[in-house]
Amino acid sequence: MSGSPESATPGVFTRSADLYDTIYRFKDYPAEAERVHELIAARRGPGAPATLLDVACGTGKHLEQLARWYGVEGLDLDPNLLAVAAARLPGVPLHQGDMTGFDLGRTFGAVVTLFSSIGYVRTEARLRRAVACLAAHLAPGGVLVVEPWFQPGAYLTGRPHALFVDEPDLKLVRMNASAIEGHLSVLEFHYLLATGAGVSHFTERHELALFTAEQYAAAFAAAGLAVEVDPDGLTGRGLFIGTWAPGAPRPTSPDAGPDAGPDAGP
């Protein structure tokens, strides 16, 4: 998900993958999945299969819920997050790959990228490659749902943030101060973790691009998709919803670039 914006970047959850679900336990995955399903069901063509691919699936919490309505598969760049997802979802096909350059060789009735994971592509060129790749995995009549990261002006800098977990056998604080470097929002997370084995501190740097609505819409159009915007979305960040534009050619996957970046959401 998060080097220069066009350089290869390792996954950013190398230290916190096993803490991910604890950190984000406040998320209402059932309600979010219900809303995503409603949006897809209202737009999916009659010939599109009831299958769904979650790109940047992380630990599989959305997939777990979306499996109520679809045959599901997941893809993520981070092997540590995929290991958590595999334990949660035995029998569900999970793939390791970069959202800007993967090819599963088949299509789905719906493709989703949630929890602002798209921001980790970091450049507009990679945004267009990612959307083209997502679109190329849509079956005729399929629907693409992308939850964006913050847009310019909505991300405020110089503010301290802290998240606390207080469980009998685990105490955790994650802190950061919001910053911007160029067109990138930078989240330098500091973790202080206490377990029965002792206390440890580590950091993770997350970089997510502050794309405009026009840049998202242009990426959808370049991929041959008609785009709608849900301004509220799942968490207040909105949603971009794509369907094949009338008369548009079938989307094809772009060539995989050398600049893989991490996938699952912040």
C-alpha positions, 0 to 999 in steps of 0.5 A: 500500500504505500522509495520514490513514487515509481519505485518498487516498495515492500509491503508496509504491514510486515510488523503489524499484519497480525495486529491489523484486525485488532487495530481496525476492530471498530470497522462495521464490516457486515454493514459495509459489505451490505452496502457494497452488495446493494450498489452492485446488485442495482447495477450488475447486468443479468448475464454477469456471474455472481462472483466477486474479486476483492483487490487489496483484500487484506485480512479478508474481513470484507470477503468473509461478509461478501461471501454471503452473496458471491463466490469470492476471491481475493488478491493482495500484495502483502503475504503477511495479510494474505496469511491471515486471510487464508486462515480466516477463509479456508477454501477461498482462492487468494492471490498475491499480486500488485493491483497495477499489473495482475492477470488472473485469466478470468473475469468476475461479476464484481470487482472491489477495492475498499478501505482506500487501498487505491491511494497506495498506487501513489501516482496518476500513471499507476492509478490508471494502470490499476483501474485498467487492470481492475476493469479488465477483470470484469465480466460483461455487465460487471460492476467495479467499486473503488473506495478512494483515499482523501482528496486534496484539501480534505486531508489536514496536516499537522494533527496528532492521531492516536489509536488505543487497544486495551485488552487483558493480554495486549496493550497497543498504542498507534500514533502519528502526525499527519503530513503531506509531501508533494501530492502524497499524504504521509502517515508515519505510524509509531506502535508501542505494543505490550504483551506478556513477552514484553514491550516493543516499539516499531514504525511503519511509513504509509504513503497514499496519493491525494488524487482528485475526483477528476483524476479518478473519473479520468482513470475510469473513463480511460479504462472504458468505464462509465463512472458514478460517484457516491459522495458518502460511500462507506466511511465518508470518503465516497465511492467510485462505481464503474460499469462498461460504457455503452459501445466501449471496447472490452478493457484489457489488462495493462502490462505489469510495471516494475513499480509494485507497491503495497495493497491493503487499506490503511 
